[in-house]
Amino acid sequence: MKNINFKTSIVATLMLAFLMVSCSEDILEETPRATYEPGFFQTEAGVLGGLTSMYAHLRYIYGQAYYYNTTETGTDEVTYAQSADQNFLVMDLSGQGNITPEDSRADVIWATAFSNINTASGILENAEEVGISEELTAEARFFRAFDYFLLVQTFGGVPLDLGAGELAFNTSPTRVSTRNTVPEVYTRAIFPDLQLAVENLPDSPRVTGGATKTLARLYLAKAYLTYGWWLENPNNIPTYPETSRTDPDGNDAQWYYQQAYDVAITAIDNPGPFGLQPTYYDVNNAENDRNSEILLYADHTETSEFYNGASLTWSNGNAPENFAGWMMTWNYTVIRSATDPNWENTVSSVQREDSQDLGRPWTRMAPTIGAITETFADKTRDSRYDGTFTTTYRGNWPKGGVAEEVLYNANGLPVEPGDAILTFLDEQPEATIDYPDAQGRSNIGAGVLPGRSDFVVGPQDISRVVYPGLWKLGPYRTDTGEGLGQPNAASTRPFNIAKFSELYFVAAEAAVQGANPTGMTARELINILRARAGVWRWDNNEEQPRNEDFSDELVSETPAEIDINYLLAERSREYFGEGYRWYDLIRTQKWEELASTYQIAGSDYGDHTAQTITRQIEPHHYLRPIPQGQIEAMEGDTEIYQNPGY
């Protein structure tokens, strides 16, 4: 088998590793080293250090905003926003440029995942010799499969031989490579590693945030489900390297759907310390981070720059910082209110703050109108809209040093700190919103309704420059005090990667695709999450308790027969803006059907005229291009290495 240069050698890779001092501790102790030599893996400390690096590498993918962009922009959930640069414009596939090997930011995965795969192989080759238990090495198996699963979904078939043999630890980078086929990656790497991880990982994590049997079952079920779709190939989407849609073990798509269902149900029935939160709000509420629904996250902290992996006061917008949440945060600081009834002097009434509803604005990504009006059509009973977006922007001017106790807002009415300054309405009102011709008094082109002191924007009137923010990814600090805190720092929150709730979706999707539901049916599985969505304990955008339960109503309205489109809509309500959507659409081959057109108004303040935009989603777009840096680092015929269409 030919070899490959991944540009990042094992030594450079392990510069990012963190050393675990004791496996009896309940957190990962991180000690940076200048370099790791390959021989270091032949020591117990080296293997343990490599294991800890498995968790550290997540920060270089999850929370990395440019990769995050590739998972959302161009789907039915998200389009580019007013300040988008080429990184975001090309991903929309709407005439703003083409995705190329030079500017597809899926390159974030390529180097990071392969470097970690090699580290995992080094751990597995040396663990037995230095006396490391199978329970510990199962973590390395999980992460090697985790990275290969991410790669094969994104790029198609990828190399299993990094230079020293298939799934072998490589210490000598070379400049040639051979890509394996999709079935080879699944059956030789992903499935065997995940099966062993399920067998050997503990029910409860050995460290906070550590890999568990439940986590491994989720990814094994997802891999079975995704491979089943790949074998079925309902819309004849091409694969690369070219190969027949047959399984080396002789199993068909239905066999894999059944495996996905069975594994997911087993995980639901044997949850260990995991389970669903009582309300949807609790899942993403920053005060409740690292809750029992979260199976895996890329961790950060506000207590130490060392353990955070980034500054606590500023950011340069690069990994390992968590700065994905900025992307769908529009520049709310432009909103103006007056210090006097005559509107002779105005100030910024909503100032930049490191609170979950605000955060640092970048205006790179925006929700589509369809996401607001159709995906989240029920905003009164289903709590997931309220638990996803910031729709009310409240005055915080005293924290920024503005002395006035009262400001004047829409209709010249007075507002106090904490009052609503701007509201994105849940429904388009019967009364016509009085919008200005341009920016108007609000300075952002927001409208007014009679008797209301808050400026308003209707759900059909959002634009690329003014739209509801993504609350669930907003920052959170406990060290802010009475001021605005550190809104220019990257988020110190963990970035959630895997949730217990997805087991219900995986099992339901497998059942819809033909698995025999020996346990719960697809409808029963989805209704567990819909029932939870109907339970309110807090109204996020009204900032007040709300003890209401619409679960019976939502459950009763679930179709008797669920199809894949209904499941995808439910997944969007559950995971909007979390980086799932592109993978959901390419797995099910529904991308073009669901996202080929969308609506949104333009990039000027005061523009509320929705435009219908058409995307050119071609079959080859279902795979991202191999990064140009990889191609340029190789010798020989590199044309056959690149995915067709790029």
C-alpha positions in Angstrom: 0.0 0.0 0.0 1.3 3.4 -0.9 2.0 6.0 1.7 0.9 9.5 2.4 2.2 12.8 3.7 -0.4 14.5 5.8 1.8 17.6 6.2 1.4 17.4 9.9 3.9 14.8 11.2 3.3 12.7 14.3 5.8 14.9 16.2 3.9 18.1 15.2 0.6 16.4 16.0 1.7 15.5 19.5 2.8 19.0 20.2 -0.9 19.5 20.9 -1.2 16.4 23.1 -2.0 16.8 26.8 -0.6 14.4 29.4 -2.9 12.7 31.9 -1.1 12.5 35.2 -3.4 9.9 36.8 -6.2 7.8 35.5 -7.7 7.8 38.9 -8.4 11.5 38.7 -11.9 12.6 37.6 -10.7 15.3 35.2 -8.0 15.3 32.5 -4.8 16.9 33.8 -3.1 18.7 30.9 0.6 19.2 30.6 1.9 20.6 27.4 5.2 19.2 25.9 7.3 20.8 23.3 7.5 17.5 21.3 6.7 13.8 21.6 9.0 11.3 20.0 7.4 8.1 18.6 9.3 6.2 21.3 7.4 8.1 23.9 4.4 5.9 23.2 6.5 3.0 24.5 6.0 4.3 28.0 2.9 4.3 30.2 3.1 8.1 30.4 3.2 8.4 26.7 0.2 6.2 26.1 -1.8 8.0 28.7 -0.7 11.4 27.3 -1.8 10.2 23.8 -5.2 9.2 25.3 -5.7 12.7 26.7 -4.8 14.2 23.3 -7.8 12.4 21.9 -10.0 14.8 23.8 -7.9 17.8 23.1 -8.1 17.3 19.4 -11.8 17.9 19.4 -11.2 21.6 20.0 -9.5 21.8 16.6 -12.8 20.7 14.9 -15.7 21.6 17.1 -16.1 25.3 17.8 -13.8 26.0 14.8 -16.1 28.5 13.0 -14.9 27.8 9.5 -15.5 24.1 9.7 -18.8 24.8 11.5 -19.8 26.9 8.5 -19.4 23.9 6.2 -21.9 21.9 8.2 -24.6 24.6 8.1 -24.2 27.2 5.3 -25.9 26.0 2.1 -28.5 23.9 3.9 -32.2 24.6 4.5 -31.3 26.0 7.9 -28.6 28.6 7.1 -27.4 30.9 4.4 -24.6 33.5 4.3 -25.1 36.8 6.1 -24.2 40.4 5.3 -20.5 40.3 6.5 -19.7 36.9 5.0 -16.4 36.5 3.3 -15.5 33.9 0.7 -15.3 31.1 3.3 -19.1 31.4 3.7 -20.2 32.7 0.3 -19.0 29.7 -1.6 -20.6 27.2 0.7 -24.1 28.6 -0.1 -23.8 27.4 -3.7 -26.0 30.3 -4.8 -23.8 32.1 -7.3 -21.4 33.7 -4.9 -18.5 31.5 -5.9 -17.7 27.8 -6.3 -16.5 25.3 -3.7 -12.9 24.5 -4.6 -10.0 22.5 -3.0 -8.5 25.9 -2.0 -11.5 27.3 -0.2 -13.6 24.4 1.1 -13.0 24.7 4.8 -13.5 21.0 5.3 -9.7 21.1 5.3 -10.1 21.6 9.0 -11.1 18.0 9.4 -8.4 16.5 7.1 -5.2 17.4 9.0 -6.7 17.2 12.4 -8.5 13.9 12.0 -5.6 12.0 10.3 -3.1 13.3 12.9 -5.3 12.0 15.7 -5.9 8.7 13.9 -2.2 8.2 13.8 -1.9 9.0 17.5 -4.6 6.5 18.2 -2.8 3.8 16.2 0.4 4.6 18.2 -1.5 4.1 21.4 -3.0 0.8 20.3 0.3 -0.6 19.1 2.0 0.1 22.4 -0.6 -0.2 25.0 -0.4 -3.9 25.7 3.4 -3.7 26.0 3.3 -1.0 28.7 0.4 -2.6 30.6 -2.5 -0.3 29.6 -5.9 -1.9 30.1 -8.4 -2.7 27.3 -10.8 -0.2 28.9 -8.3 2.6 28.3 -7.3 1.5 24.8 -11.0 1.4 24.0 -11.0 5.2 24.1 -8.3 5.2 21.4 -10.4 2.8 19.3 -13.4 5.0 19.7 -11.6 8.1 18.6 -9.9 6.4 15.6 -13.4 5.3 14.5 -14.9 8.7 15.3 -12.4 10.4 13.0 -12.7 7.9 10.2 -16.5 8.2 10.3 -16.2 12.0 10.0 -13.8 11.7 7.1 -15.7 9.1 5.1 -18.9 11.1 5.4 -17.1 14.2 4.3 -14.7 13.0 1.6 -15.8 9.5 0.6 -13.1 6.8 0.8 -9.9 7.8 2.6 -6.6 6.1 3.3 -6.3 3.4 5.9 -2.6 3.2 5.3 -0.8 6.3 6.5 2.7 5.1 5.6 3.4 2.0 7.7 0.6 -0.3 6.8 -3.2 -0.4 7.2 -4.2 1.1 10.5 -0.6 1.0 11.6 1.3 3.8 13.5 3.4 5.8 11.1 6.5 7.8 11.9 7.9 8.5 8.5 5.7 10.8 6.3 6.0 10.2 2.6 4.5 11.9 -0.4 2.3 9.2 -2.0 -1.1 7.8 -1.0 -3.9 5.5 -2.0 -7.5 6.1 -1.0 -9.5 3.1 0.2 -13.1 2.7 -0.8 -16.1 3.6 1.4 -16.9 0.0 2.2 -13.3 -0.7 3.2 -13.2 2.3 5.5 -16.4 1.2 7.2 -15.8 -2.6 7.5 -12.1 -2.5 8.2 -11.8 0.5 10.4 -15.0 2.1 11.7 -17.1 -1.0 12.6 -14.4 -3.1 14.2 -13.1 -0.2 16.3 -16.5 0.8 17.5 -17.6 -2.8 18.2 -14.5 -3.2 20.5 -15.1 0.2 22.0 -18.7 -0.8 22.9 -17.4 -4.1 24.4 -14.6 -2.5 26.5 -15.6 1.0 27.4 -17.2 1.6 30.9 -20.8 2.5 31.5 -19.7 5.6 33.4 -16.8 7.8 32.2 -13.5 7.3 34.0 -13.0 11.0 33.8 -15.4 13.9 33.4 -16.5 14.0 29.7 -14.8 10.7 28.9 -15.9 8.1 26.4 -18.4 5.6 27.5 -20.3 2.5 26.2 -23.3 4.7 25.5 -21.3 7.1 23.4 -19.7 4.2 21.4 -23.2 2.7 20.8 -24.5 6.0 19.5 -21.6 6.2 16.9 -21.9 2.6 16.0 -25.6 3.0 15.4 -25.0 6.2 13.4 -22.3 4.4 11.3 -24.6 1.5 10.6 -27.4 3.8 9.6 -25.2 6.0 7.4 -23.6 3.0 5.7 -27.1 1.5 5.1 -28.1 4.7 3.2 -24.8 4.6 1.3 -25.6 1.0 0.2 -29.2 1.9 -0.8 -28.2 5.1 -2.6 -31.8 6.1 -3.4 -30.9 9.0 -5.7 -27.8 7.6 -7.4 -25.3 9.9 -5.9 -21.8 9.1 -7.1 -19.1 7.8 -4.7 -15.3 8.0 -4.8 -13.1 6.1 -5.2 -15.5 4.4 -7.6 -16.8 1.1 -6.3 -19.9 -1.0 -6.4 -22.6 -0.4 -3.7 -22.0 -3.9 -2.3 -20.9 -4.8 1.2 -17.7 -7.0 1.5 -19.5 -9.0 4.2 -22.5 -9.7 1.9 -25.0 -7.7 4.0 -27.6 -5.4 2.4 -28.8 -2.0 3.5 -31.7 -3.5 5.5 -29.3 -5.6 7.5 -27.4 -2.4 8.5 -30.6 -0.5 9.3 -31.6 -3.3 11.6 -28.2 -3.2 13.3 -28.6 0.6 13.7 -32.0 0.2 15.3 -30.9 -2.6 17.6 -27.8 -0.9 18.9 -29.6 2.4 19.5 -32.4 0.7 21.4 -29.9 -1.2 23.5 -28.2 2.2 24.4 -31.6 3.7 25.3 -32.4 0.7 27.5 -29.0 0.7 29.1 -28.2 4.5 29.4 -25.7 4.3 32.2 -25.5 7.8 33.8 -27.1 9.5 30.8 -30.6 10.5 29.9 -32.9 13.2 28.6 -33.1 16.5 30.3 -36.6 17.4 31.6 -37.1 20.3 29.2 -35.5 21.4 26.0 -34.4 24.6 27.5 -32.3 22.7 30.0 -30.3 21.0 27.3 -28.6 24.1 25.9 -28.9 26.4 28.9 -25.3 27.4 29.6 -25.8 27.3 33.4 -26.5 23.6 32.9 -23.6 22.8 30.6 -22.1 19.2 30.7 -25.5 17.8 31.7 -26.5 14.2 31.6 -27.8 14.4 28.0 -24.4 15.4 26.6 -22.3 12.3 25.7 -19.3 14.1 24.2 -18.1 17.7 24.0 -15.0 19.7 23.1 -14.3 21.3 26.5 -13.3 24.8 27.5 -13.3 26.7 30.8 -13.3 30.2 32.2 -11.1 29.3 35.2 -7.8 29.0 33.4 -6.3 30.0 30.0 -4.1 27.0 30.2 -7.0 24.6 30.5 -9.3 26.6 28.2 -6.8 26.4 25.4 -7.3 30.1 24.6 -7.2 33.5 26.1 -10.0 34.5 28.4 -10.0 38.2 27.3 -9.4 38.3 23.6 -9.6 36.1 20.5 -7.9 35.8 17.1 -10.6 33.6 15.6 -8.6 30.3 15.3 -8.7 26.8 16.8 -8.6 25.7 19.5 -10.9 28.5 20.4 -14.6 28.0 20.5 -15.8 30.9 18.3 -18.5 29.2 16.2 -21.3 31.0 18.1 -20.2 34.4 16.7 -21.1 33.4 13.1 -24.9 33.6 13.5 -24.7 36.6 15.8 -25.7 39.8 13.9 -24.5 43.2 15.0 -27.2 44.1 17.5 -25.0 46.8 18.9 -26.1 49.0 15.9 -29.5 49.4 17.5 -30.1 53.0 18.7 -32.5 54.5 21.3 -32.7 58.2 22.3 -31.7 59.9 25.5 -34.5 62.5 25.1 -38.1 62.4 23.8 -37.1 64.7 20.8 -34.7 62.1 19.6 -31.9 64.6 19.4 -29.2 62.2 20.8 -29.0 58.5 20.5 -27.0 55.8 22.1 -26.4 52.0 21.7 -29.1 50.6 24.0 -28.0 46.9 23.5 -24.3 46.8 24.0 -21.9 43.9 23.4 -22.0 41.5 26.4 -20.7 38.1 27.1 -24.2 36.7 28.0 -25.8 33.8 26.2 -28.4 35.9 24.5 -25.8 38.3 23.0 -22.1 37.7 22.5 -19.6 38.8 19.8 -21.3 39.7 16.5 -19.7 38.6 13.2 -22.8 38.4 10.9 -21.4 35.6 8.8 -24.3 33.2 8.8 -28.1 33.8 8.9 -31.1 31.5 9.3 -33.4 31.2 6.3 -36.9 32.5 6.5 -38.1 29.0 5.9 -36.3 27.8 9.0 -38.1 30.5 11.1 -41.5 30.2 9.6 -41.8 26.5 8.5 -39.3 24.4 10.6 -40.3 26.3 13.7 -43.9 26.9 12.7 -45.3 26.2 16.2 -43.6 28.7 18.4 -46.3 28.8 21.1 -46.4 25.1 22.2 -43.1 23.7 20.9 -40.4 25.1 23.2 -37.5 24.4 20.8 -37.8 27.7 19.0 -37.5 29.6 22.3 -34.7 27.3 23.3 -32.8 27.9 20.0 -32.9 31.6 19.2 -32.5 35.0 20.8 -35.6 36.9 19.7 -35.8 39.6 22.3 -32.9 42.1 22.6 -33.0 43.9 26.0 -31.5 47.1 27.1 -28.2 46.8 29.0 -26.8 50.3 28.4 -25.9 51.0 32.1 -23.3 48.2 32.0 -21.6 50.1 29.2 -21.4 53.3 31.2 -24.5 55.1 29.7 -25.9 57.0 32.7 -29.5 57.5 31.7 -32.0 55.6 33.7 -34.6 55.9 30.9 -34.2 55.9 27.1 -36.8 56.5 24.4 -37.5 53.8 21.9 -40.3 52.8 19.4 -43.2 55.2 19.2 -41.2 57.6 21.4 -42.0 55.5 24.5 -39.7 55.2 27.4 -37.8 52.0 28.2 -35.7 51.0 31.2 -32.7 48.6 31.5 -33.9 45.1 30.9 -36.9 46.1 28.8 -37.3 44.8 25.2 -35.6 47.1 22.7 -36.1 44.9 19.7 -38.3 41.9 19.2 -38.4 39.4 16.4 -42.1 38.5 16.4 -43.2 34.9 16.5 -45.9 35.4 13.9 -46.5 37.9 11.2 -49.1 40.3 12.8 -52.4 41.1 11.3 -51.6 44.8 11.6 -49.1 46.0 9.0 -45.7 46.7 10.6 -44.7 50.3 9.9 -41.2 49.9 8.5 -39.0 53.0 7.7 -37.7 53.4 4.1 -34.1 52.9 5.3 -32.5 52.6 8.7 -35.0 54.7 10.6 -34.9 55.6 14.3 -33.8 52.1 15.3 -30.8 52.5 13.0 -31.4 48.9 11.7 -34.6 49.4 9.7 -36.8 47.8 12.3 -40.5 48.6 12.4 -43.1 49.7 14.9 -46.5 48.6 16.0 -49.0 50.8 17.7 -48.6 51.0 21.5 -45.3 49.0 21.6 -42.1 50.5 23.0 -40.0 47.8 21.3 -39.0 47.9 17.7 -40.2 44.8 15.8 -39.3 42.6 12.8 -41.7 40.0 11.5 -40.6 36.4 10.8 -41.1 36.9 7.1 -39.1 40.1 7.1 -35.7 38.9 8.4 -32.6 39.7 6.2 -29.0 38.9 5.9 -28.2 41.7 8.3 -31.0 41.6 10.9 -32.2 38.2 12.1 -32.7 36.2 15.3 -29.4 35.2 16.9 -28.5 31.7 17.9 -29.0 31.6 21.6 -28.0 28.0 22.2 -24.3 28.6 21.2 -24.0 32.0 23.0 -21.3 32.6 25.5 -21.6 32.4 29.3 -19.3 33.6 32.1 -19.7 33.6 35.8 -16.9 36.1 36.3 -18.5 39.1 34.5 -19.7 40.9 37.6 -21.9 44.0 37.0 -20.3 44.9 33.6 -20.3 43.7 30.1 -17.6 41.1 30.8 -15.3 39.8 28.1 -17.5 39.7 25.0 -14.5 39.7 22.6 -13.1 36.5 24.0 -14.0 33.2 22.5 -16.6 31.2 24.3 -15.4 29.4 27.4 -18.4 26.9 27.1 -17.9 23.4 25.9 -19.0 22.7 22.3 -21.5 19.9 22.4 -20.8 17.1 19.9 -23.0 14.1 20.8 -26.3 13.9 22.7 -28.3 11.1 24.2 -31.4 12.3 22.4 -29.9 11.4 19.0 -30.3 7.7 19.9 -34.1 8.2 19.5 -33.6 9.7 16.1 -31.2 7.0 14.9 -33.5 4.2 15.9 -36.5 6.0 14.4 -34.8 6.6 11.1 -33.7 3.0 10.9 -37.3 1.9 11.5 -38.5 4.3 8.8 -36.0 2.7 6.5 -37.3 -0.8 7.1 -35.8 -2.0 10.4 -38.1 -4.3 12.3 -39.0 -2.2 15.4 -38.6 -4.9 18.1 -38.8 -2.2 20.7 -40.4 1.2 20.2 -41.8 2.2 16.8 -40.5 5.3 15.0 -43.6 7.3 16.1 -43.1 6.2 19.7 -39.4 7.2 19.6 -40.0 10.6 18.1 -43.0 11.3 20.5 -40.7 11.0 23.5 -38.8 14.0 22.2 -41.9 15.8 21.0 -43.4 15.3 24.4 -40.3 16.9 26.0 -40.5 19.8 23.5 -44.0 20.6 24.8 -42.9 21.0 28.4 -42.0 24.6 29.5 -40.5 25.7 32.7 -38.9 29.0 31.5 -39.8 31.4 28.7 -36.3 32.3 27.4 -37.2 35.4 25.5 -39.8 36.7 27.9 -37.2 36.0 30.7 -39.8 34.7 33.1 -41.1 31.3 34.4 -43.6 29.5 32.2 -45.0 26.3 33.7 -47.0 24.9 30.8 -47.3 21.5 29.3 -48.3 21.0 25.7 -46.9 17.5 25.4 -50.2 15.7 24.9 -51.1 18.0 22.1 -47.7 17.7 20.3 -47.8 13.9 20.7 -51.3 13.6 19.3 -50.4 15.6 16.2 -47.5 13.3 15.2 -48.4 11.5 12.0 -49.4 7.9 12.3 -46.8 7.0 9.7 -43.6 8.9 9.8 -41.5 9.4 6.7 -37.9 10.6 6.3 -38.9 14.2 5.6 -40.8 14.4 8.8 -37.8 13.0 10.7 -35.5 15.5 9.1 -37.8 18.4 10.1 -37.8 17.1 13.7 -34.0 16.8 13.6 -33.8 20.4 12.5 -36.1 21.5 15.3 -34.0 19.6 17.8 -30.5 20.4 16.5 -30.8 23.6 14.6 -27.4 25.3 14.2 -25.4 22.7 16.0 -23.5 21.4 13.0 -25.7 18.3 12.1 -27.6 19.6 9.1 -25.3 19.1 6.1 -24.5 15.5 7.3 -28.2 14.8 7.7 -29.0 16.0 4.2 -26.2 14.1 2.5 -26.8 10.9 4.4 -30.4 10.8 3.3 -29.7 12.3 -0.1 -32.3 15.0 0.5 -30.0 18.0 0.2 -31.2 19.2 -3.2 -34.8 18.4 -2.5 -34.9 20.4 0.8 -32.4 23.1 0.2 -32.2 24.0 -3.5 -34.2 27.2 -2.9 -34.6 29.4 0.2 -35.9 32.9 1.0 -34.3 35.9 2.8 -34.2 39.6 2.4 -31.0 41.4 1.3 -28.0 42.9 3.1 -29.1 46.5 3.6 -30.7 47.8 6.8 -34.4 48.4 6.1 -34.6 45.7 3.4 -37.6 43.5 4.4 -38.4 42.2 0.9 -37.8 38.5 0.8 -36.1 37.1 -2.2 -36.2 33.5 -3.4 -32.7 32.3 -4.0 -31.8 29.2 -6.1 -28.8 27.0 -5.3 -27.0 24.9 -7.8 -26.5 21.7 -5.8 -24.8 19.1 -8.0 -24.3 15.4 -7.2 -20.5 15.9 -6.8 -21.2 18.4 -4.0 -22.2 15.5 -1.8 -18.5 15.0 -1.2 -16.2 17.9 -0.2 -12.9 18.3 -2.2 -9.7 16.9 -0.8 -7.8 20.0 0.4 -5.4 21.6 -2.1 -2.6 21.6 0.5 -2.8 17.8 0.6 -2.7 17.5 -3.2 0.3 19.8 -3.5 2.2 17.9 -0.9 1.9 14.6 -2.9 4.0 13.2 -5.8 2.8 11.3 -8.8 -0.6 11.4 -10.5 -2.6 13.4 -8.0 -5.6 14.0 -10.3 -7.0 10.6 -9.5 -6.8 11.4 -5.8 -9.2 14.4 -6.0 -12.9 13.9 -5.8 -14.6 14.3 -9.2 -16.1 17.8 -10.0 -13.3 19.6 -8.2 
